[in-house]
Amino acid sequence: MTQRVEASRAPVLSAAPTATSPQIAETPPGLLRVKPQRSLWGNAWRQFRRHRMAMLGTAVIILIMLACYLGSALYPQPIDAQDLANTDQAPTLQHLMGTDSLGNDMLARILWGGRISLAVGFVAAIVAITLGTAIGAAAGFFGGFVDTVLMRITDLFISLPQVPLLLVISFLYKQSFYDYFDKNFNNGILGIFVLIVAVIGILNWMTTARLVRAGFLSLKEKEFVEAARSIGAGQFSLMMKHILPNTMSPIIVAATLGVGAAIITESALSFLGLGFPSDVPTWGTMLYQATDYFQIAPHEALIPGIMIFLTVLSINYIGDGLRDALDPRKTQ
């Protein structure tokens, strides 16, 4: 019994460090490293880079835009240089994407038409986002009667059949816009561009308006807004400087997805013959012109169709990546 008590009272000696045991070094208090905090956009970019398909889509869109807007320098081939001896020709070294039914070089027309298709997509998305943001911000911030009126107008536009209405407006006013811009600006194509962009933008702002309204309703009662109001910030300052920047995440995602939707809409209009004239080689117009030659020259329809597919798919992947990157629950 005595031996057991003495053994229990014996001091416990720490084991000597061996070659394999880890050594714990004490960090001097003055040398502690503080990990710098990333900003919101820094975290978003870090999260966006993890989305491989979004990065791939970004690379594809950049390549397409560079090819289209630098096409004249990269491939100096006229879009209307008809080679009547080689009509409906498959891709060759002379014509890398073949020729159409009139002997025009397909690659030159793809690059030139991509400028219009991309411009329609981006400008129409800007119109829709601007209009939707303004209406949604006013409805969410002021509330009450203003909110009721603006949301009923939004419901009215949502209930409209967009594609038939777009076809009717294009059919009725296409020639008028062409003649007006041709007379005053010597550019009738610009008139059709303005008409298509305006109609697509006006008919696609409703989703953005609802998203912005929901963001304003949840943020206008927050403490930082009340603090800004208490120091004398006006209503416009509260909306533009304090609330709107905190609702940019859904706006950016909606704008990205709106570009792809606008490109598809313009292509559908041109395919139905109600978009740009036949001598303007947009991707949709090229698809429309290739319908009669699909069996003997399928590349005339496949090449512009693939360009539309790659562009819209890449933009949708970018939108998907932005949605994950700007989601605070996923940003780490």
C-alpha positions in Angstrom: 0.0 0.0 0.0 2.9 2.3 0.9 4.6 1.8 -2.4 1.4 2.6 -4.4 0.9 5.9 -2.5 4.5 6.9 -3.1 4.2 6.1 -6.8 1.0 8.2 -7.1 2.8 11.2 -5.4 5.8 11.0 -7.6 6.2 13.9 -10.0 5.2 13.4 -13.6 8.2 14.0 -15.9 7.5 15.3 -19.4 8.9 13.1 -22.2 12.0 14.5 -23.8 11.5 15.6 -27.4 12.6 13.2 -30.0 13.6 13.6 -33.5 10.1 12.7 -34.7 8.1 14.7 -32.1 7.0 18.1 -33.3 8.6 21.2 -31.7 6.2 24.0 -30.8 7.8 27.4 -31.2 6.4 30.3 -29.3 5.7 33.3 -31.5 6.8 36.6 -30.0 3.8 38.8 -29.3 5.0 41.6 -31.6 5.4 39.2 -34.6 1.8 37.9 -34.8 0.6 37.8 -38.4 -2.9 39.2 -39.0 -4.5 37.7 -42.1 -5.8 40.6 -44.3 -9.5 40.6 -44.8 -10.7 40.4 -48.4 -13.2 42.8 -49.7 -16.6 41.7 -51.0 -15.5 41.9 -54.6 -12.2 40.1 -53.7 -14.2 37.2 -52.2 -16.5 37.2 -55.2 -13.6 37.0 -57.6 -12.0 34.2 -55.6 -15.3 32.3 -55.6 -15.9 33.0 -59.3 -12.5 31.5 -60.2 -13.5 28.2 -58.6 -16.3 27.9 -61.0 -14.5 26.2 -63.9 -17.4 26.4 -66.4 -17.8 30.1 -65.7 -14.1 30.7 -66.3 -14.3 28.6 -69.5 -17.3 30.7 -70.6 -15.5 33.9 -69.9 -12.6 32.8 -72.1 -14.9 31.7 -74.9 -16.8 35.1 -74.8 -13.5 37.1 -74.8 -12.3 35.1 -77.8 -15.5 35.5 -79.7 -15.6 39.3 -79.0 -12.0 39.7 -80.0 -12.5 37.7 -83.2 -15.7 39.7 -84.2 -14.5 43.2 -83.4 -11.0 42.6 -84.8 -12.2 40.5 -87.7 -11.3 43.0 -90.4 -7.7 42.9 -89.2 -7.5 39.2 -88.5 -9.3 38.1 -91.7 -9.5 40.9 -94.3 -12.0 39.3 -96.5 -15.0 41.3 -97.8 -18.5 40.1 -96.7 -20.0 40.7 -100.2 -17.1 39.4 -102.4 -19.1 36.8 -104.3 -17.3 33.8 -105.7 -19.9 32.5 -108.1 -17.7 29.7 -109.2 -17.7 28.3 -105.6 -21.2 28.7 -104.3 -22.4 26.5 -101.4 -18.8 25.2 -101.0 -17.8 23.3 -97.9 -14.9 24.7 -95.8 -11.6 24.8 -97.7 -8.2 26.5 -97.2 -9.4 29.4 -99.4 -12.7 29.7 -97.5 -12.2 28.4 -94.0 -15.9 28.2 -93.2 -17.0 27.6 -96.8 -19.3 29.9 -98.9 -23.0 30.5 -99.0 -25.5 30.3 -101.9 -24.1 33.5 -103.4 -20.4 32.6 -103.0 -19.9 34.9 -100.0 -17.2 33.9 -97.5 -18.9 32.5 -94.5 -16.1 33.3 -92.0 -16.1 37.0 -93.0 -19.9 37.2 -92.6 -19.8 35.3 -89.3 -17.2 37.8 -87.9 -19.1 40.8 -89.2 -22.5 39.6 -88.1 -21.3 38.8 -84.7 -20.7 42.4 -84.0 -24.4 43.2 -84.5 -25.6 40.2 -82.6 -23.4 40.9 -79.6 -24.2 44.6 -79.7 -27.9 43.8 -79.7 -27.5 41.5 -76.7 -25.5 43.9 -74.6 -27.4 47.1 -75.4 -30.8 45.4 -75.0 -29.7 44.0 -71.6 -28.5 47.5 -70.5 -31.9 49.0 -71.5 -33.8 46.2 -69.6 -31.6 46.5 -66.5 -31.7 50.3 -66.4 -35.5 50.3 -66.7 -36.1 47.5 -64.3 -33.7 48.9 -61.7 -35.4 52.3 -61.8 -38.9 50.9 -61.4 -37.9 48.4 -58.8 -36.0 50.9 -56.7 -38.9 53.4 -56.7 -41.4 50.7 -55.8 -39.4 49.3 -53.0 -38.2 52.5 -51.5 -41.4 54.6 -51.5 -43.8 51.7 -51.1 -47.5 52.5 -50.6 -49.4 53.9 -53.6 -46.2 54.1 -55.7 -45.4 50.5 -55.1 -48.9 49.4 -55.9 -49.1 51.3 -59.2 -45.6 50.2 -60.4 -46.2 46.6 -59.5 -49.5 46.5 -61.3 -47.7 47.9 -64.4 -45.1 45.2 -64.0 -47.8 42.5 -63.8 -49.4 43.9 -67.0 -46.1 43.6 -68.9 -45.6 40.1 -67.6 -49.0 39.1 -68.9 -48.2 40.3 -72.4 -47.3 37.7 -75.0 -43.8 38.9 -75.7 -42.9 37.0 -78.9 -46.1 37.8 -80.8 -46.0 41.4 -79.6 -42.4 41.7 -80.7 -43.3 40.3 -84.1 -46.2 42.7 -84.5 -44.1 45.8 -83.5 -41.3 44.8 -85.8 -43.6 44.2 -88.7 -45.4 47.6 -88.2 -42.5 49.9 -87.5 -39.5 48.3 -89.1 -39.7 50.2 -92.4 -40.6 53.5 -90.7 -37.5 53.4 -88.5 -35.4 52.4 -91.4 -36.7 55.3 -93.6 -36.3 57.9 -90.7 -32.7 57.0 -89.9 -31.8 56.6 -93.5 -33.1 60.1 -94.2 -31.7 61.9 -91.2 -28.5 59.8 -90.4 -27.9 58.1 -93.7 -27.9 54.8 -91.9 -31.2 52.8 -92.1 -29.6 49.8 -90.4 -29.2 51.9 -87.2 -32.9 52.5 -87.2 -33.7 48.8 -87.2 -31.0 48.3 -84.5 -32.6 51.0 -82.3 -36.1 49.5 -82.8 -35.0 45.9 -82.0 -33.0 46.9 -78.9 -35.7 49.2 -77.6 -38.5 46.6 -78.0 -36.4 43.7 -76.5 -35.3 45.9 -73.6 -38.8 47.2 -72.9 -40.3 43.7 -72.8 -37.7 42.2 -70.5 -37.3 44.5 -67.5 -39.9 42.9 -65.2 -37.7 40.3 -63.5 -35.1 42.9 -62.6 -37.7 45.2 -61.2 -39.0 42.5 -58.9 -35.5 41.5 -57.7 -34.6 45.1 -57.0 -37.9 45.9 -55.3 -37.4 42.9 -53.0 -33.9 44.1 -52.1 -35.0 47.6 -51.4 -37.9 46.4 -49.2 -35.5 44.3 -47.0 -32.7 47.0 -46.8 -34.5 50.3 -46.3 -35.3 49.4 -42.7 -31.7 48.4 -41.8 -29.7 50.2 -39.2 -27.2 51.7 -41.6 -30.0 53.2 -43.6 -31.6 54.7 -40.5 -28.2 56.0 -39.5 -27.7 57.7 -42.8 -31.2 59.2 -42.6 -30.6 60.5 -39.1 -27.6 62.5 -40.2 -29.6 64.2 -42.9 -29.1 62.1 -46.0 -31.8 62.8 -48.6 -34.0 60.2 -50.3 -32.0 60.2 -53.5 -28.7 59.7 -51.5 -30.3 56.9 -49.5 -31.4 55.1 -52.7 -28.2 55.6 -54.8 -25.4 55.5 -52.2 -26.6 53.2 -49.4 -29.3 50.8 -50.7 -28.6 50.3 -54.4 -25.0 49.2 -54.0 -26.2 46.4 -51.7 -28.6 45.1 -54.4 -26.0 44.9 -57.2 -25.6 41.1 -56.9 -29.0 40.1 -58.4 -28.8 43.0 -60.9 -25.4 41.8 -62.3 -26.7 38.2 -62.6 -29.9 39.3 -64.3 -27.9 41.5 -66.7 -25.6 38.6 -67.7 -28.5 36.3 -68.4 -30.3 39.0 -70.2 -27.6 39.3 -72.8 -28.1 35.7 -73.9 -31.8 36.1 -74.0 -31.5 39.2 -76.2 -29.2 37.4 -78.6 -31.7 34.5 -79.0 -34.6 37.0 -79.5 -32.8 38.9 -82.2 -31.8 35.7 -83.9 -35.4 34.5 -83.8 -36.6 37.8 -85.3 -34.0 37.6 -88.1 -34.8 34.0 -88.7 -38.5 34.9 -89.2 -37.5 37.7 -91.6 -38.6 40.5 -89.3 -35.2 41.5 -88.1 -32.3 43.0 -90.0 -32.4 43.0 -93.8 -31.1 40.1 -95.8 -28.0 42.0 -96.8 -26.9 42.5 -93.2 -25.3 39.2 -92.1 -26.3 38.7 -88.5 -26.3 35.2 -87.2 -30.0 35.0 -87.2 -30.2 36.3 -90.8 -27.7 33.7 -91.9 -29.8 31.0 -90.4 -32.8 32.3 -92.2 -31.1 32.4 -95.5 -29.7 28.8 -95.0 -33.0 27.1 -94.6 -33.4 26.4 -98.3 -29.9 25.0 -98.7 -29.6 22.8 -95.6 -29.6 19.5 -97.5 -26.9 20.5 -100.0 -24.9 22.8 -97.8 -25.6 22.1 -94.1 -22.6 24.2 -93.0 -24.5 27.4 -93.9 -26.9 26.7 -91.0 -24.6 24.8 -88.6 -21.9 27.5 -88.4 -24.1 30.4 -87.3 -26.2 28.1 -85.1 -23.0 26.9 -83.4 -21.9 30.5 -82.8 -25.3 31.4 -81.2 -25.1 28.2 -79.1 -21.6 28.8 -77.9 -22.2 32.5 -77.1 -25.5 32.0 -75.2 -24.1 28.9 -73.3 -21.0 30.8 -72.3 -23.0 33.8 -71.1 -25.3 31.5 -69.1 -22.3 29.8 -67.4 -20.9 33.3 -66.6 -24.2 34.2 -65.0 -24.3 30.9 -63.1 -20.8 31.6 -61.8 -21.7 35.2 -60.8 -24.7 33.9 -59.0 -22.6 31.6 -56.8 -19.8 34.2 -56.4 -22.1 37.0 -55.2 -24.1 34.7 -52.9 -22.9 35.6 -49.3 -23.9 32.1 -48.1 -21.3 30.6 -50.6 -18.6 33.3 -50.5 -15.8 32.2 -48.2 
